[in-house]
Amino acid sequence: MIKMNQILDKRELAPGIKEMVIYNPNIASKVKAGQFIVVRVCEEGERIPLNVVDWDGGRGTLKIVFQEVGVSTHKLGKLGIGDLIMDVVGPLGNPSEISLFGTVICVGEGVRISAIYPVARELKKAGNKVISIIGAKSKELLIYMEEMRGVSDELRITTDDGSEGRRGLVSDELRDILESGLKIDRIVIVGSAMTMKMCTEVTKLYHIKTIASLNPIMICGMGMCGACRVEVAGKTRFTCIEGPEFDAHQVNFDVLMMRLNAYKTEEQMALKRFLEGGG
């Protein structure tokens, strides 16, 4: 008998990047593109937000993709098929705005390519022309290429080292498309804070509505702890209940990056202890 929060499938997409299918019919029946869940692996574990990249309401399953960067994601990565995740809460956040806009550019970088995938898929279903740009440091770290190709009218790929597609950043490819004069009606970006800032600086020049899915430190996921606060249009907003998507032109990415780096030293020390202890 399948149990709640049981891992039904698992695979490695790239070094340190894993995909899992989890049984949770309550969330699978309600989640929409752009929303996320909060996971706690074990009793002493921290709560970590993870995008839902796919779901099947009939089977009651959720698909998540994550990168092993800290103690909690390494612990999650050690679980296998048949294991149980202690807590899975969601769906959280607001769904992406899906409508017929016209021509939409969807930008995804690194592990967050998987997060732009359901958004691009739903925008395509709504009748939009979808141009997708995905990028990573190298070819071996590119994920969801075929999935993105399947939901895009056009797929452009960049890598930092040129091992796949164009050598450069997703912001370089975005700039080239906009400079070409092609009419773009909307842009959606999911990536690191720095990448989203760089892309936003490009789109501001063309006054094109740009949406960024923010990824601040998050704990409760329900607007009570305040850890996920960001600055948008000069005001404090809570990503978990007011986001995760905001008008990118109004986001203070410098404040976001400062907060993301606040505990870097402690996180690195904790990971070092964890790895040395063998998990």
KOLPARO-914341 format. One record per residue (C-alpha): residue number from 0; residue in three letters; y, x, z. Coordinates in Angstrom, 3 decimals, decimal comma, always signed. Example, Ala and Ser with C-alpha at 12.3 -4.5 7.8 and 13.67 -1.06 7.14 Angstrom:
BEGIN
resi | resn | py | px | pz
0 | ALA | -4,500 | +12,300 | +7,800
1 | SER | -1,060 | +13,670 | +7,140
// end
This chain:
BEGIN
resi | resn | py | px | pz
0 | MET | +0,000 | +0,000 | +0,000
1 | ILE | +3,386 | +1,356 | -0,996
2 | LYS | +5,759 | +1,799 | +1,919
3 | MET | +9,537 | +1,467 | +2,054
4 | ASN | +11,323 | +4,696 | +1,062
5 | GLN | +8,099 | +6,262 | -0,174
6 | ILE | +8,411 | +8,897 | -2,902
7 | LEU | +6,466 | +7,684 | -5,935
8 | ASP | +7,286 | +10,473 | -8,368
9 | LYS | +8,936 | +13,877 | -8,341
10 | ARG | +9,726 | +16,542 | -10,907
11 | GLU | +11,865 | +19,646 | -11,231
12 | LEU | +14,490 | +19,277 | -13,947
13 | ALA | +15,897 | +22,801 | -13,637
14 | PRO | +15,799 | +25,594 | -11,055
15 | GLY | +16,820 | +24,003 | -7,760
16 | ILE | +17,421 | +20,559 | -9,316
17 | LYS | +14,898 | +17,825 | -8,557
18 | GLU | +14,402 | +14,210 | -9,558
19 | MET | +12,677 | +11,668 | -7,318
20 | VAL | +11,620 | +8,048 | -7,691
21 | ILE | +11,813 | +6,154 | -4,376
22 | TYR | +10,447 | +2,734 | -3,486
23 | ASN | +13,182 | +0,528 | -2,065
24 | PRO | +13,244 | -2,954 | -3,636
25 | ASN | +16,188 | -4,104 | -1,503
26 | ILE | +18,508 | -1,546 | -3,089
27 | ALA | +16,873 | -1,571 | -6,524
28 | SER | +17,605 | -5,296 | -6,907
29 | LYS | +21,322 | -4,864 | -6,222
30 | VAL | +22,508 | -1,404 | -7,334
31 | LYS | +24,790 | -0,940 | -10,334
32 | ALA | +26,034 | +2,026 | -12,341
33 | GLY | +28,396 | +4,255 | -10,376
34 | GLN | +27,063 | +3,340 | -6,937
35 | PHE | +25,259 | +5,640 | -4,527
36 | ILE | +22,941 | +5,730 | -1,527
37 | VAL | +23,037 | +7,680 | +1,730
38 | VAL | +19,800 | +9,426 | +2,688
39 | ARG | +18,589 | +10,903 | +5,958
40 | VAL | +15,419 | +12,937 | +5,563
41 | CYS | +14,380 | +13,139 | +9,215
42 | GLU | +15,512 | +12,255 | +12,739
43 | GLU | +17,671 | +15,371 | +13,163
44 | GLY | +18,881 | +15,399 | +9,564
45 | GLU | +22,420 | +14,769 | +8,350
46 | ARG | +23,348 | +11,835 | +6,151
47 | ILE | +23,824 | +12,865 | +2,536
48 | PRO | +25,251 | +10,756 | -0,329
49 | LEU | +23,306 | +10,776 | -3,603
50 | ASN | +24,056 | +8,975 | -6,863
51 | VAL | +21,507 | +6,469 | -8,109
52 | VAL | +20,824 | +7,548 | -11,686
53 | ASP | +18,368 | +4,791 | -12,629
54 | TRP | +16,612 | +1,823 | -11,094
55 | ASP | +13,978 | -0,822 | -11,794
56 | GLY | +14,449 | -4,081 | -9,923
57 | GLY | +11,049 | -5,344 | -11,014
58 | ARG | +9,194 | -2,345 | -9,628
59 | GLY | +11,600 | -1,921 | -6,726
60 | THR | +12,321 | +1,713 | -7,513
61 | LEU | +15,338 | +4,012 | -7,444
62 | LYS | +15,730 | +7,330 | -9,220
63 | ILE | +17,835 | +10,091 | -7,684
64 | VAL | +18,657 | +13,613 | -8,833
65 | PHE | +19,887 | +16,287 | -6,437
66 | GLN | +20,473 | +20,020 | -6,246
67 | GLU | +19,164 | +22,063 | -3,340
68 | VAL | +22,378 | +23,567 | -1,996
69 | GLY | +22,256 | +22,982 | +1,763
70 | VAL | +19,740 | +22,466 | +4,548
71 | SER | +19,385 | +18,714 | +4,035
72 | THR | +18,846 | +18,881 | +0,279
73 | HIS | +16,339 | +21,719 | +0,760
74 | LYS | +14,462 | +19,543 | +3,262
75 | LEU | +14,523 | +16,643 | +0,816
76 | GLY | +13,270 | +18,947 | -1,930
77 | LYS | +10,280 | +19,942 | +0,177
78 | LEU | +9,005 | +16,346 | +0,325
79 | GLY | +6,342 | +15,378 | -2,167
80 | ILE | +4,798 | +12,316 | -3,783
81 | GLY | +3,574 | +9,952 | -1,075
82 | ASP | +5,958 | +11,237 | +1,590
83 | LEU | +8,484 | +8,949 | +3,254
84 | ILE | +12,236 | +9,436 | +3,519
85 | MET | +13,358 | +8,308 | +6,960
86 | ASP | +16,523 | +6,408 | +5,968
87 | VAL | +17,868 | +5,189 | +2,643
88 | VAL | +21,029 | +3,064 | +2,850
89 | GLY | +22,760 | +1,334 | -0,027
90 | PRO | +23,936 | +0,439 | -2,518
91 | LEU | +27,257 | +1,904 | -1,419
92 | GLY | +30,603 | +2,275 | -3,125
93 | ASN | +31,970 | +0,154 | -5,937
94 | PRO | +30,255 | -0,108 | -9,317
95 | SER | +31,837 | +1,516 | -12,344
96 | GLU | +34,184 | -0,672 | -14,346
97 | ILE | +32,131 | -1,645 | -17,369
98 | SER | +33,888 | -3,453 | -20,184
99 | LEU | +34,523 | -3,186 | -23,899
100 | PHE | +37,251 | -0,549 | -24,019
101 | GLY | +36,655 | +0,853 | -27,516
102 | THR | +35,910 | +4,561 | -27,753
103 | VAL | +35,008 | +6,160 | -24,446
104 | ILE | +34,391 | +9,816 | -23,584
105 | CYS | +31,887 | +10,421 | -20,776
106 | VAL | +31,968 | +13,887 | -19,231
107 | GLY | +29,224 | +15,231 | -16,973
108 | GLU | +28,784 | +18,716 | -15,557
109 | GLY | +25,842 | +20,422 | -13,862
110 | VAL | +23,654 | +18,257 | -11,634
111 | ARG | +26,224 | +15,464 | -12,050
112 | ILE | +25,194 | +14,977 | -15,661
113 | SER | +22,620 | +12,640 | -14,154
114 | ALA | +25,414 | +10,662 | -12,460
115 | ILE | +27,335 | +10,052 | -15,698
116 | TYR | +24,144 | +8,915 | -17,427
117 | PRO | +23,967 | +5,340 | -16,039
118 | VAL | +27,707 | +4,904 | -16,623
119 | ALA | +27,403 | +6,014 | -20,267
120 | ARG | +24,362 | +3,781 | -20,687
121 | GLU | +26,150 | +0,676 | -19,418
122 | LEU | +29,301 | +1,434 | -21,412
123 | LYS | +27,143 | +1,705 | -24,539
124 | LYS | +25,432 | -1,603 | -23,733
125 | ALA | +28,884 | -3,192 | -23,433
126 | GLY | +29,578 | -2,267 | -27,070
127 | ASN | +31,676 | +0,866 | -26,680
128 | LYS | +31,457 | +3,914 | -28,894
129 | VAL | +30,363 | +6,586 | -26,437
130 | ILE | +31,118 | +10,263 | -26,972
131 | SER | +29,452 | +12,323 | -24,253
132 | ILE | +30,229 | +15,883 | -23,206
133 | ILE | +27,791 | +17,634 | -20,884
134 | GLY | +27,886 | +21,189 | -19,638
135 | ALA | +26,273 | +23,712 | -17,309
136 | LYS | +26,350 | +27,412 | -16,558
137 | SER | +23,382 | +28,072 | -18,856
138 | LYS | +20,739 | +26,313 | -20,954
139 | GLU | +18,169 | +26,371 | -18,149
140 | LEU | +20,521 | +24,395 | -15,912
141 | LEU | +21,238 | +21,660 | -18,458
142 | ILE | +19,596 | +18,384 | -17,476
143 | TYR | +19,269 | +14,918 | -19,002
144 | MET | +20,087 | +16,103 | -22,514
145 | GLU | +17,744 | +13,664 | -24,221
146 | GLU | +18,689 | +10,839 | -21,876
147 | MET | +22,354 | +11,380 | -22,689
148 | ARG | +21,631 | +11,647 | -26,382
149 | GLY | +19,882 | +8,288 | -26,210
150 | VAL | +22,935 | +6,461 | -24,811
151 | SER | +25,629 | +8,265 | -26,810
152 | ASP | +26,950 | +7,873 | -30,332
153 | GLU | +27,774 | +11,562 | -30,188
154 | LEU | +26,673 | +14,235 | -27,733
155 | ARG | +28,494 | +17,540 | -27,303
156 | ILE | +27,087 | +20,347 | -25,175
157 | THR | +28,746 | +23,356 | -23,565
158 | THR | +27,418 | +26,256 | -21,509
159 | ASP | +29,362 | +28,986 | -19,758
160 | ASP | +27,240 | +31,694 | -21,389
161 | GLY | +26,786 | +30,068 | -24,808
162 | SER | +23,002 | +29,778 | -24,442
163 | GLU | +23,186 | +26,132 | -25,614
164 | GLY | +25,892 | +24,394 | -27,590
165 | ARG | +29,437 | +25,659 | -27,399
166 | ARG | +30,323 | +28,622 | -25,220
167 | GLY | +32,920 | +27,378 | -22,799
168 | LEU | +33,666 | +24,534 | -20,414
169 | VAL | +33,483 | +20,774 | -20,792
170 | SER | +37,275 | +20,727 | -20,489
171 | ASP | +37,497 | +22,935 | -23,608
172 | GLU | +35,445 | +20,456 | -25,630
173 | LEU | +37,458 | +17,557 | -24,250
174 | ARG | +40,700 | +19,257 | -25,266
175 | ASP | +39,415 | +19,794 | -28,813
176 | ILE | +38,477 | +16,123 | -29,214
177 | LEU | +41,888 | +14,961 | -28,033
178 | GLU | +43,702 | +17,517 | -30,163
179 | SER | +41,817 | +16,215 | -33,220
180 | GLY | +43,808 | +12,998 | -33,021
181 | LEU | +40,793 | +10,730 | -32,539
182 | LYS | +41,847 | +7,549 | -30,741
183 | ILE | +40,249 | +7,530 | -27,304
184 | ASP | +40,593 | +4,466 | -25,084
185 | ARG | +39,084 | +5,690 | -21,827
186 | ILE | +37,592 | +8,822 | -20,253
187 | VAL | +35,141 | +8,992 | -17,348
188 | ILE | +34,436 | +12,303 | -15,596
189 | VAL | +31,748 | +13,288 | -13,092
190 | GLY | +31,602 | +16,936 | -12,071
191 | SER | +32,763 | +19,465 | -9,532
192 | ALA | +36,240 | +18,923 | -8,127
193 | MET | +37,547 | +21,890 | -10,123
194 | THR | +36,037 | +20,623 | -13,362
195 | MET | +37,450 | +17,149 | -12,836
196 | LYS | +40,872 | +18,656 | -12,092
197 | MET | +40,782 | +20,743 | -15,287
198 | CYS | +39,721 | +17,779 | -17,401
199 | THR | +42,378 | +15,588 | -15,832
200 | GLU | +45,098 | +18,119 | -16,612
201 | VAL | +44,044 | +17,879 | -20,262
202 | THR | +43,992 | +14,068 | -20,404
203 | LYS | +47,375 | +13,716 | -18,682
204 | LEU | +48,997 | +15,236 | -21,746
205 | TYR | +47,672 | +12,352 | -23,846
206 | HIS | +48,267 | +9,529 | -21,327
207 | ILE | +44,686 | +8,298 | -21,656
208 | LYS | +43,233 | +6,296 | -18,772
209 | THR | +40,907 | +8,700 | -16,973
210 | ILE | +38,446 | +7,832 | -14,208
211 | ALA | +36,982 | +10,449 | -11,852
212 | SER | +34,006 | +9,869 | -9,564
213 | LEU | +34,867 | +11,795 | -6,395
214 | ASN | +32,396 | +13,690 | -4,232
215 | PRO | +34,017 | +14,447 | -0,856
216 | ILE | +32,236 | +15,178 | +2,407
217 | MET | +30,701 | +11,882 | +3,510
218 | ILE | +28,864 | +10,843 | +6,672
219 | CYS | +28,653 | +7,127 | +7,413
220 | GLY | +29,174 | +5,767 | +3,899
221 | MET | +30,740 | +2,595 | +5,324
222 | GLY | +34,382 | +3,500 | +5,958
223 | MET | +34,136 | +4,103 | +9,705
224 | CYS | +34,032 | +7,891 | +10,160
225 | GLY | +36,894 | +8,844 | +7,842
226 | ALA | +35,181 | +12,013 | +6,600
227 | CYS | +35,391 | +10,907 | +2,969
228 | ARG | +39,157 | +10,456 | +2,901
229 | VAL | +40,970 | +11,603 | -0,207
230 | GLU | +44,571 | +11,440 | -1,387
231 | VAL | +45,243 | +9,102 | -4,297
232 | ALA | +48,788 | +8,269 | -5,427
233 | GLY | +50,066 | +9,883 | -2,231
234 | LYS | +48,018 | +7,587 | +0,004
235 | THR | +44,844 | +8,147 | +2,002
236 | ARG | +41,856 | +6,355 | +0,500
237 | PHE | +38,259 | +6,194 | +1,706
238 | THR | +35,855 | +7,133 | -1,066
239 | CYS | +32,824 | +5,329 | +0,324
240 | ILE | +34,385 | +1,858 | +0,342
241 | GLU | +37,327 | +2,188 | -2,062
242 | GLY | +35,653 | +4,525 | -4,573
243 | PRO | +33,868 | +6,588 | -5,565
244 | GLU | +35,831 | +6,131 | -8,797
245 | PHE | +39,608 | +6,484 | -8,866
246 | ASP | +42,352 | +6,923 | -11,443
247 | ALA | +42,032 | +10,673 | -11,981
248 | HIS | +45,723 | +11,088 | -12,780
249 | GLN | +46,568 | +9,965 | -9,241
250 | VAL | +44,001 | +12,085 | -7,372
251 | ASN | +45,141 | +15,155 | -5,421
252 | PHE | +42,276 | +17,455 | -6,378
253 | ASP | +43,728 | +20,360 | -4,385
254 | VAL | +43,350 | +18,382 | -1,147
255 | LEU | +39,826 | +17,346 | -2,189
256 | MET | +38,799 | +20,956 | -2,801
257 | MET | +40,347 | +22,102 | +0,477
258 | ARG | +38,327 | +19,533 | +2,399
259 | LEU | +35,135 | +20,346 | +0,488
260 | ASN | +35,506 | +24,012 | +1,479
261 | ALA | +36,282 | +23,308 | +5,142
262 | TYR | +32,727 | +23,903 | +6,372
263 | LYS | +31,463 | +26,351 | +3,747
264 | THR | +30,905 | +29,187 | +6,222
265 | GLU | +28,992 | +26,980 | +8,655
266 | GLU | +26,932 | +25,477 | +5,828
267 | GLN | +25,980 | +28,926 | +4,546
268 | MET | +25,007 | +30,091 | +8,033
269 | ALA | +22,871 | +26,991 | +8,606
270 | LEU | +21,122 | +27,442 | +5,273
271 | LYS | +20,450 | +31,106 | +5,995
272 | ARG | +18,847 | +30,225 | +9,347
273 | PHE | +16,804 | +27,468 | +7,719
274 | LEU | +15,481 | +29,657 | +4,910
275 | GLU | +14,720 | +32,546 | +7,251
276 | GLY | +12,833 | +30,174 | +9,520
277 | GLY | +10,733 | +28,937 | +6,639
278 | GLY | +12,019 | +25,356 | +6,847
// end
